[in-house]
Amino acid sequence: MKFSIITVTFNAEKVLESTILSVLNQTYPHIEYISIDGDSTDGTKAIIERYADAFACRISEKDAGLYDAMNKGLRRATGDYVWFLNAGDLIRHGNIVAEIAQAARLGNMPDILYGETDWMDADGRVFAPRRLKAPRRLSPKSFRNGMLVSHQAFLARRAIAPEFDLRYRFSSDFDWCIRCMQAAHTIANTELRLVNYLYEGLTTANRKASLRERYRIMCLHYGRLPTIVRHLWFALRFSWARLTSAKQ
């Protein structure tokens, strides 16, 4: 069983090396590591070159954005599973891929494997679990309640994984996970905390645009009226939470 781990970079010299080392420190031997760089202008290329022997594939060229770069990695992957690990994100410890492989074997090679992530600051300190908790059982309908599993903790069999939709600049991973689940016959919870996730980046810096895209994606997959009703509930729940916290 082979895992294709894909790291997309652009001017990531401050955070990239720790990500690479978290992959290189894995005890599991069957890992295909792929680097897709958007023609960085800082020291990113030098770091990738320093670890050249670690990569099965290295590309550095201009792209049309994050998800175009992720598609390039997906096209070059040859593993049974694909796993996107952003520059700055860390696999939690050296046995994680081996433990994922064990979960895959126990689940008879499910189409999707998933787990949990923790938030980490720029200094590498874990400070909280991700706000949305992965459900015990995951299905395409689960994401009606938001992106309950981050893409860093979501592994899909390459055979069912579509390309990312480039109409979405900030939330194509949300759409991609839904389409993977729609194509999947089996989905398995690894019950593992897989990744320390850097709490910053494209979707955080452009949160409003990201949320607008997620609304469009939810309308596409779940229908406009149900999505409107659900968002009204989200707003009421948020307002009630703020009100009750203010009284405490």
TISEKE-522085 format. One line per field, with one value per residue: residue number from 1; x, y, z of N, C-alpha, C in turn. Coordinates in steps of 0.001 Angstrom, whole numbers. Layout:
nr NUM, ...
n_px X, ...
n_py Y, ...
n_pz Z, ...
ca_px X, ...
ca_py Y, ...
ca_pz Z, ...
c_px X, ...
c_py Y, ...
c_pz Z, ...
This chain:
nr 1, 2, 3, 4, 5, 6, 7, 8, 9, 10, 11, 12, 13, 14, 15, 16, 17, 18, 19, 20, 21, 22, 23, 24, 25, 26, 27, 28, 29, 30, 31, 32, 33, 34, 35, 36, 37, 38, 39, 40, 41, 42, 43, 44, 45, 46, 47, 48, 49, 50, 51, 52, 53, 54, 55, 56, 57, 58, 59, 60, 61, 62, 63, 64, 65, 66, 67, 68, 69, 70, 71, 72, 73, 74, 75, 76, 77, 78, 79, 80, 81, 82, 83, 84, 85, 86, 87, 88, 89, 90, 91, 92, 93, 94, 95, 96, 97, 98, 99, 100, 101, 102, 103, 104, 105, 106, 107, 108, 109, 110, 111, 112, 113, 114, 115, 116, 117, 118, 119, 120, 121, 122, 123, 124, 125, 126, 127, 128, 129, 130, 131, 132, 133, 134, 135, 136, 137, 138, 139, 140, 141, 142, 143, 144, 145, 146, 147, 148, 149, 150, 151, 152, 153, 154, 155, 156, 157, 158, 159, 160, 161, 162, 163, 164, 165, 166, 167, 168, 169, 170, 171, 172, 173, 174, 175, 176, 177, 178, 179, 180, 181, 182, 183, 184, 185, 186, 187, 188, 189, 190, 191, 192, 193, 194, 195, 196, 197, 198, 199, 200, 201, 202, 203, 204, 205, 206, 207, 208, 209, 210, 211, 212, 213, 214, 215, 216, 217, 218, 219, 220, 221, 222, 223, 224, 225, 226, 227, 228, 229, 230, 231, 232, 233, 234, 235, 236, 237, 238, 239, 240, 241, 242, 243, 244, 245, 246, 247, 248
n_px 850, 666, 1264, 619, 1911, 1330, 2733, 2093, 3570, 4365, 6526, 7328, 9401, 9799, 8342, 8416, 10468, 10028, 7679, 8501, 10360, 8627, 7430, 9606, 10399, 8710, 7977, 6869, 7465, 6477, 6006, 5251, 6533, 5594, 6389, 5059, 5723, 5033, 6811, 8489, 9888, 11442, 13411, 12399, 12742, 15400, 15323, 13724, 15410, 17527, 16508, 16183, 16424, 14401, 12053, 9725, 8813, 9358, 8286, 8590, 7069, 5172, 1735, -1886, -2879, -3594, -5209, -4885, -2212, -2456, -3894, -1935, -200, -1896, -2249, 213, 547, 951, 224, -1772, -3409, -4110, -2811, -2997, -754, -197, 2341, 3912, 2175, 2116, 2729, 1682, 3321, 6018, 4952, 2507, 1699, 2121, 206, -2112, -2016, -2411, -5046, -6283, -5869, -7335, -9831, -10297, -9219, -10599, -12378, -12052, -10156, -10094, -9443, -8574, -7575, -5264, -4937, -2164, 317, 2437, 4891, 4987, 3601, 1067, -2186, -4920, -7651, -8984, -11814, -14216, -15340, -14459, -16964, -18274, -19169, -18778, -20238, -21382, -23418, -22632, -21193, -23056, -23205, -20994, -17389, -16480, -14296, -10982, -9068, -6475, -6628, -7799, -7858, -7933, -8693, -6776, -7982, -10623, -10512, -11337, -10302, -9535, -11953, -11512, -13050, -13460, -11705, -10891, -12133, -12161, -11300, -13268, -15452, -14175, -13745, -16409, -17199, -15450, -16450, -18991, -18355, -17344, -17488, -16916, -16083, -13790, -13176, -10196, -9737, -7640, -5454, -4220, -2747, -953, -2125, -1388, -2473, -3336, -3271, -4437, -7342, -8030, -7072, -8701, -11375, -14121, -14615, -14107, -16176, -18385, -17973, -18229, -20907, -22066, -21165, -22443, -25105, -25049, -24583, -26431, -28798, -30600, -32685, -32673, -30063, -30216, -32054, -30551, -28396, -29682, -30263, -27610, -26905, -28688, -27872, -25246, -25701, -27112, -25121, -23252, -24797, -25329, -22719, -21985, -23508, -22343
n_py -1183, 2108, 5532, 8671, 11658, 15030, 18151, 21493, 24550, 28041, 30578, 29740, 29528, 29860, 27931, 25484, 23485, 22118, 20766, 19028, 17459, 16207, 14380, 12893, 11680, 9571, 6201, 4360, 2737, 3035, 5564, 8106, 11081, 14271, 17368, 20478, 23487, 26960, 28500, 29935, 32900, 33321, 31607, 29065, 27246, 26502, 25069, 22896, 21788, 21056, 18840, 17084, 14335, 13205, 13444, 12073, 13384, 16630, 19860, 23133, 25887, 28540, 28886, 28661, 29301, 28029, 25635, 24811, 24086, 21963, 20195, 19584, 18078, 15944, 14755, 13627, 11771, 8396, 6667, 4490, 5937, 9445, 12322, 15513, 17720, 20699, 23263, 24000, 22579, 19740, 16278, 14386, 12559, 10171, 7615, 7835, 7450, 4714, 3837, 4734, 3130, 644, 999, 1189, -1393, -2907, -1937, -2985, -1599, 1062, 3611, 6199, 7629, 9129, 11619, 13514, 16967, 19271, 22668, 24800, 27197, 29768, 29245, 26574, 25517, 23580, 24623, 24209, 21900, 21461, 23490, 22397, 19183, 15962, 13760, 10726, 8907, 9419, 10962, 11994, 13811, 14885, 17265, 19232, 20543, 22100, 22096, 19417, 17780, 18541, 19123, 18314, 16134, 14153, 11504, 10174, 7459, 7231, 6439, 7307, 9996, 13201, 15981, 19242, 21846, 24635, 26885, 27763, 29741, 29755, 27753, 25271, 22853, 22094, 21499, 19453, 17419, 16723, 15722, 13564, 11971, 11460, 9776, 7630, 4272, 3187, 4537, 5319, 5947, 6764, 7248, 8683, 11383, 13260, 15424, 18428, 21532, 24469, 27490, 29609, 31215, 30855, 30546, 31510, 34140, 35179, 35026, 35810, 35687, 32992, 31837, 32658, 31210, 28621, 28627, 28712, 26242, 24493, 25010, 23961, 21205, 20409, 21748, 24856, 25942, 24207, 24881, 27626, 27594, 26128, 27878, 30015, 28786, 28372, 31072, 31807, 30047, 30917, 33533, 33003, 31664, 33722, 35467, 33990, 33593, 36188, 36733, 35272
n_pz 0, -967, -186, -1478, -726, -924, -1177, -1516, -2408, -1994, -1718, 919, 2765, 5528, 6842, 5562, 5850, 8276, 7703, 5631, 7091, 8867, 7239, 6288, 8630, 9035, 9863, 8180, 5104, 2455, 906, -1311, -2028, -3046, -4441, -5208, -6404, -6692, -8309, -6475, -4947, -2769, -344, -774, -2951, -2638, -259, -1004, -2914, -1274, -14, -2074, -2676, -1247, -2583, -4847, -7001, -8228, -8847, -10042, -10975, -12480, -11577, -11650, -9193, -5846, -6031, -8641, -8515, -6709, -8274, -10167, -8605, -7982, -10490, -10897, -8954, -7874, -5920, -3762, -2066, -1806, -213, 939, 2218, 3589, 3230, 6203, 7782, 9992, 10181, 12902, 14448, 14094, 13543, 12352, 9586, 9330, 11165, 9926, 7654, 8861, 9790, 7307, 6290, 8153, 7563, 5087, 2880, 2552, 660, 1551, 4156, 7343, 9925, 12873, 13425, 14953, 16013, 15395, 16262, 14706, 15768, 16092, 18228, 19595, 20231, 20474, 19834, 16521, 15763, 14655, 15078, 13890, 12675, 14135, 12238, 8841, 6013, 2693, 3325, 5708, 5510, 5292, 7629, 7690, 7136, 8419, 8572, 8088, 5071, 5418, 7046, 5620, 3571, 353, -1817, -4707, -7034, -6944, -6668, -7735, -9864, -8522, -8497, -10342, -10375, -7856, -5678, -3020, -1502, -2722, -1771, 35, -1670, -3099, -1185, -650, -3174, -3371, -1290, -2296, -4375, -3066, -1802, 646, 3810, 6285, 9684, 11113, 13724, 14707, 15635, 13241, 12096, 12844, 12378, 10709, 11832, 9932, 6697, 3271, 3171, 5680, 5698, 3775, 4625, 4389, 1609, 1271, 2789, 1309, -1026, 18, 691, -1889, -2814, -1067, -1772, -4340, -3902, -1953, -2316, -2710, -1011, 1366, 2170, 2716, 4876, 6710, 7115, 8337, 10746, 11615, 12069, 14128, 16122, 16523, 17436, 19804, 21245, 21617, 23150, 25505, 26438, 27007, 29241, 31193
ca_px 0, 1506, 626, 1183, 1765, 1553, 2896, 2075, 4276, 4715, 7202, 7055, 10695, 9784, 7589, 8443, 11386, 9413, 6718, 9283, 10927, 7554, 7206, 10812, 10529, 7743, 8555, 6271, 8388, 5897, 5507, 5668, 6417, 5534, 6474, 4600, 6029, 4526, 7908, 8750, 10950, 12247, 14326, 11668, 13352, 16649, 14970, 13290, 16619, 18318, 15907, 15783, 16334, 13190, 10874, 9548, 8536, 9494, 7942, 8557, 6657, 4007, 461, -3078, -3364, -3413, -5874, -4212, -1014, -2863, -4229, -672, 261, -2815, -1988, 1500, 516, 783, -81, -3143, -4105, -3510, -2913, -2463, -174, 258, 3576, 3645, 1440, 3007, 2223, 1834, 4505, 6634, 4242, 1148, 1386, 2017, -1079, -3136, -1964, -3052, -6484, -6730, -5922, -8458, -11061, -10337, -8874, -11737, -12139, -11633, -9720, -10065, -9151, -8681, -6431, -5125, -4409, -796, 700, 3592, 6074, 4876, 2942, -345, -2900, -6326, -8188, -9770, -13121, -15182, -14866, -14833, -18041, -17958, -19380, -18729, -20924, -21483, -24347, -22031, -20685, -24137, -22936, -19674, -16293, -16228, -12958, -10113, -8482, -5208, -6912, -8724, -7122, -8830, -8068, -6497, -8889, -11909, -10277, -11447, -9479, -10154, -12698, -10805, -13987, -13394, -10335, -10569, -12793, -12328, -11092, -14587, -16155, -13435, -14042, -17787, -17244, -14792, -17387, -20072, -17840, -16829, -18358, -16608, -15379, -13364, -12593, -8975, -9732, -6306, -5158, -3269, -1944, -972, -2525, -969, -3686, -3260, -3187, -5276, -8762, -8183, -6857, -9800, -12444, -15443, -14707, -14175, -17517, -19310, -17793, -18796, -22367, -22373, -20909, -23527, -26304, -24861, -24646, -27518, -30003, -30564, -33574, -32112, -28862, -30665, -32622, -29453, -27611, -30468, -30018, -26247, -26903, -29362, -27015, -24112, -26197, -27419, -23852, -22690, -25629, -25120, -21346, -21942, -24167, -21531
ca_py 0, 3305, 6814, 9840, 12878, 16148, 19447, 22625, 25658, 29303, 31458, 29099, 29160, 29883, 26814, 24275, 22432, 21300, 19882, 17974, 16556, 15393, 13278, 12062, 10960, 8484, 4856, 3579, 2906, 3169, 6931, 8863, 12487, 15115, 18804, 21350, 24862, 27947, 29374, 30822, 33904, 33386, 30467, 27792, 26337, 25991, 24045, 21713, 21214, 20453, 17537, 16565, 12872, 12772, 13626, 11276, 14342, 18036, 20809, 24541, 26680, 29372, 28181, 29509, 29341, 26879, 24394, 24388, 23379, 20686, 19317, 19099, 16994, 14813, 14097, 12924, 10767, 6995, 5862, 4014, 7049, 10766, 13074, 16861, 18272, 22043, 23763, 24506, 21564, 18673, 14971, 14512, 11845, 9334, 6362, 8115, 6799, 3278, 3614, 4891, 1914, -417, 1259, 858, -2853, -3392, -1540, -3558, -550, 1944, 4660, 7404, 7536, 10484, 11733, 14826, 17879, 20265, 23956, 25067, 28564, 29886, 28725, 25126, 25119, 23197, 25379, 23798, 21049, 22180, 23793, 21411, 17833, 14951, 12894, 9298, 8356, 10498, 10709, 13254, 14730, 15456, 18616, 20218, 21253, 22706, 21193, 18748, 17187, 19371, 18300, 17749, 14884, 13477, 10762, 9526, 6577, 7997, 5996, 8007, 11417, 14076, 17182, 20369, 22745, 25912, 28007, 28196, 30174, 29645, 26631, 24118, 21636, 21748, 20838, 18229, 16388, 16260, 14886, 12298, 11159, 11011, 8681, 6555, 3199, 2955, 5635, 4808, 6846, 6173, 7565, 9214, 12788, 13049, 16566, 19744, 22389, 25854, 28301, 30795, 30785, 31462, 30638, 32332, 35532, 35573, 34240, 36147, 35118, 31545, 31472, 32832, 30049, 27444, 28726, 28294, 24807, 23808, 25104, 23036, 19793, 20105, 22500, 26231, 26159, 23611, 25608, 28879, 27264, 25722, 29064, 30750, 28086, 28712, 32442, 31795, 29338, 31788, 34650, 32483, 31382, 35008, 36018, 33232, 33823, 37556, 36726, 34529
ca_pz 0, -1101, 65, -2151, 71, -1841, -519, -2431, -1773, -2651, -755, 2214, 3340, 6989, 7433, 4729, 6275, 9331, 7037, 4972, 8096, 9458, 6291, 6256, 9895, 9115, 9863, 7095, 3982, 1115, 762, -2494, -1628, -4243, -4158, -6290, -6016, -7649, -8745, -5341, -5110, -1545, -243, -839, -3919, -2076, 725, -1767, -3521, -194, 287, -3389, -2682, -543, -3424, -6058, -8074, -7837, -9915, -9650, -12131, -12203, -11667, -11604, -7830, -4969, -6448, -9865, -8065, -6129, -9406, -10749, -7748, -8123, -11775, -10852, -7888, -8286, -4739, -3550, -1439, -1922, 1030, 751, 3438, 3243, 3817, 7540, 8541, 10440, 10600, 14357, 14918, 13078, 13258, 11890, 8309, 9629, 11834, 8890, 6833, 9639, 9737, 5951, 6171, 8965, 6891, 3743, 1919, 2281, -330, 2263, 5538, 7892, 11347, 13494, 13363, 16014, 15571, 15803, 15919, 13810, 16468, 16188, 19478, 19492, 21254, 20605, 18761, 15520, 16344, 14191, 15367, 12902, 13170, 14291, 10902, 7847, 4748, 1940, 3977, 6913, 5293, 5403, 8878, 7582, 6787, 9685, 8492, 7247, 4005, 5906, 7750, 4708, 2554, -607, -2804, -5934, -8096, -6886, -6399, -8901, -9783, -7833, -9374, -10312, -10224, -6465, -5367, -1608, -825, -3612, -989, 587, -2775, -3454, -185, -868, -4377, -3038, -499, -3177, -5207, -2212, -1311, 2055, 4468, 7590, 10681, 11673, 15155, 14981, 15421, 12159, 11654, 13479, 11269, 10897, 11888, 9093, 5310, 2245, 3509, 6874, 5311, 2888, 5221, 3856, 265, 1436, 3250, 180, -1899, 676, 542, -3258, -2913, -349, -2622, -5462, -3508, -1022, -2662, -2221, 125, 2589, 2576, 3331, 6184, 7600, 7470, 9331, 12002, 12022, 12579, 15419, 17075, 16815, 18251, 21136, 21919, 22033, 24203, 26743, 26922, 27553, 30544, 32162
c_px 893, 672, 1369, 876, 2201, 1623, 3015, 2693, 4285, 5256, 6960, 8334, 10673, 9168, 7783, 9292, 10764, 8386, 7446, 9804, 9847, 7190, 8406, 10959, 9540, 8439, 8023, 7065, 7763, 5191, 6107, 5439, 6566, 5532, 6043, 4777, 5586, 5560, 8197, 9935, 11768, 13173, 13671, 12350, 14637, 16376, 14544, 14494, 17472, 17816, 15475, 15574, 15067, 11975, 10875, 9328, 8667, 9177, 7994, 8275, 5433, 2727, -683, -3696, -3200, -3979, -5378, -2961, -1374, -3277, -2977, -126, -589, -2540, -719, 1559, 293, 400, -1512, -4002, -3354, -3810, -2236, -2047, 427, 1609, 3244, 2871, 2361, 2238, 2610, 3050, 4904, 5911, 2865, 820, 1270, 673, -2247, -3193, -2632, -4564, -7052, -6847, -7113, -9796, -11190, -10191, -10072, -11372, -11646, -11243, -9667, -9769, -9309, -7422, -6443, -4549, -3042, -446, 1985, 4879, 6011, 4227, 1474, -1110, -4367, -6665, -8904, -11209, -14178, -14601, -15345, -15932, -17581, -18098, -19497, -19443, -20975, -22395, -23733, -21635, -21801, -23934, -21575, -18623, -15804, -14879, -12120, -9447, -7140, -5404, -7854, -7892, -8109, -8052, -7920, -7494, -10215, -11737, -10388, -10423, -10257, -10796, -12103, -11738, -13924, -11945, -9926, -11104, -13003, -12077, -12394, -15400, -15509, -13744, -15456, -17849, -16520, -15748, -18538, -19639, -17449, -17902, -18150, -15765, -15052, -12752, -11371, -8928, -8348, -6296, -3978, -2275, -2064, -1067, -2167, -2175, -3476, -3219, -4255, -6721, -8997, -8055, -7982, -11091, -13814, -15638, -14830, -15573, -18553, -19200, -18404, -20321, -22779, -22211, -22014, -24824, -26227, -25121, -25885, -28818, -30016, -31422, -33051, -30872, -29228, -31200, -31518, -28620, -28378, -30286, -28616, -26219, -27566, -28498, -25829, -24545, -26501, -26144, -23201, -23466, -25370, -23718, -21226, -22539, -23322, -20448
c_py 1243, 4559, 7908, 11065, 14051, 17444, 20531, 23826, 26898, 30247, 30990, 28763, 29087, 28634, 25480, 23163, 21536, 20334, 18713, 16968, 15685, 14234, 12329, 11222, 9806, 7120, 4001, 3811, 3297, 4523, 7549, 10343, 13374, 16576, 19589, 22797, 25827, 28944, 30419, 31744, 34083, 32168, 29110, 26794, 25721, 24904, 22763, 21012, 20501, 19049, 16827, 15054, 12356, 12745, 12678, 12182, 15744, 18899, 22210, 25359, 27499, 28553, 29181, 29551, 28020, 25597, 23903, 23599, 22025, 19698, 18760, 17939, 15749, 14044, 13256, 11845, 9373, 6093, 5378, 5129, 8346, 11549, 14424, 17430, 19630, 22360, 24421, 23534, 20385, 17389, 14798, 13777, 10810, 8052, 6573, 7388, 5289, 2960, 3799, 3637, 737, -249, 909, -651, -3421, -3071, -2062, -2485, 344, 3035, 5944, 7034, 8954, 10450, 13164, 15653, 18778, 21545, 24211, 26500, 28568, 29380, 27217, 24625, 24781, 23908, 24983, 22759, 21930, 22321, 22771, 20009, 16865, 14055, 11450, 8580, 9516, 10057, 12020, 14277, 15428, 16917, 19650, 21075, 21940, 21656, 20501, 18043, 18080, 18504, 17718, 16435, 13997, 12826, 10035, 8564, 7351, 7658, 6750, 9524, 12251, 15208, 18279, 21300, 24145, 27118, 28583, 28516, 29841, 28377, 25427, 22807, 21156, 20971, 19493, 17100, 15841, 15334, 13561, 11394, 10647, 9824, 7454, 5522, 2968, 4114, 5178, 5909, 6165, 6313, 8022, 10732, 12817, 14184, 17725, 20768, 23840, 26767, 29654, 30299, 31405, 31612, 31472, 33810, 36057, 34900, 34538, 35563, 33601, 31107, 31637, 31654, 28799, 27445, 28264, 26778, 24016, 23870, 24108, 21590, 19444, 20843, 23878, 26417, 25496, 24358, 26930, 28615, 26906, 26925, 29967, 30121, 28372, 30093, 32512, 31136, 30201, 32933, 34189, 32205, 32673, 35601, 35312, 33450, 35214, 37608, 36064, 35417
c_pz 0, -899, -694, -1296, -793, -1041, -1569, -1718, -2657, -1582, 683, 2972, 4870, 7602, 6721, 5316, 7345, 8739, 6373, 5992, 8741, 8544, 6311, 7524, 10040, 9040, 8713, 5809, 2647, 969, -493, -2167, -2858, -3818, -5392, -5820, -7108, -8111, -7675, -5604, -3835, -1506, -356, -1770, -3372, -1044, 20, -2385, -2474, 124, -991, -3386, -2020, -1455, -4620, -7258, -7503, -9048, -9320, -10901, -11753, -12387, -11575, -10215, -7110, -5553, -7804, -9506, -7467, -7216, -10064, -9919, -7896, -9411, -11742, -9779, -8459, -7119, -4697, -2956, -1700, -651, 801, 2101, 3101, 3862, 5148, 8399, 8842, 10707, 12069, 14923, 13876, 12726, 12636, 10589, 8502, 10283, 10856, 8021, 7550, 9632, 8367, 5770, 6953, 8312, 5482, 2665, 1577, 1291, 313, 3687, 6097, 9387, 11813, 13252, 14598, 15434, 16199, 15407, 15086, 14445, 16669, 17460, 19211, 20602, 21401, 19545, 17740, 16023, 15940, 14387, 14299, 13468, 13291, 12957, 9920, 6574, 3973, 2606, 5187, 6728, 5150, 6649, 8874, 7274, 8060, 9731, 7595, 6188, 4424, 6650, 6936, 3605, 1661, -1485, -4111, -7033, -8091, -6794, -7679, -8809, -9051, -8858, -9258, -10335, -8813, -6108, -3945, -944, -1732, -2872, -346, -451, -3101, -2476, -367, -2072, -4166, -2271, -1344, -4038, -4384, -1882, 180, 2586, 5885, 8444, 11280, 13187, 15608, 14844, 14456, 11980, 12641, 12353, 11568, 10765, 11214, 7665, 4448, 2689, 4757, 6523, 4437, 3337, 4610, 2460, 330, 1851, 2146, -775, -1283, 592, -855, -3409, -2220, -1136, -3766, -5047, -2686, -1323, -2013, -972, 1404, 3094, 3247, 4739, 7171, 8027, 8438, 10714, 12518, 12685, 13959, 16488, 17498, 17732, 19672, 21926, 22418, 23203, 25532, 27301, 27535, 28948, 31610, 32782
